[in-house]
Amino acid sequence: MQNKQKWVIISAGSAMAIMIAAGVIVWDQRDIPQRKPLFLPGVYTCVAQNEFCRIADTLTIRRMNVEEDNYAVTRTSCFTRIRTGKDGPPEYQQQKWTGHYVFGKYRLVSEDGADTVWFYPKKNRVSKASFYYEKIE
């Protein structure tokens, strides 16, 4: 009888260990939504200059809803023409659009597909076209 109890205890222990291992595997493989980047929303700036013009650009990215990956993007630009070594009057422009963040591709795409902002999490910066923006806020 004692030998039979030993085998029952060993069997129960083995079954419990297998169930725990299976639970850990299932827990590890579950479909977790990817973590939201905590530092994507913010204010990013870029200044570019050549012999013909100077551009001061600001991207303001704000999360619209905590549960979703929708963002409001405002791009404010100041364009100054340079002629014969003198600055012309500044020209201002502002664009607003909303977009959805695509996690696997690290990009924020506008709803109409016309604008895309690339996100570089390791460098904490974004780019739009050939402009690279550094986060200031």
Sequence and secondary structure as in RCSB ss.txt:
>XXXX:A:sequence
MQNKQKWVIISAGSAMAIMIAAGVIVWDQRDIPQRKPLFLPGVYTCVAQNEFCRIADTLTIRRMNVEEDNYAVTR
TSCFTRIRTGKDGPPEYQQQKWTGHYVFGKYRLVSEDGADTVWFYPKKNRVSKASFYYEKIE
>XXXX:A:secstr
 HHHHHHHHHHHHHHHHHHHHHHHHHHHHS       TTSSEEEEEEEE SSEEEEEEEEEEES TTS EEEEEE
EEEEEEEETTEE   EEEEEEEEEEEETTTTEEEETTSS EEEEETTTTEEEETTEEEEE  
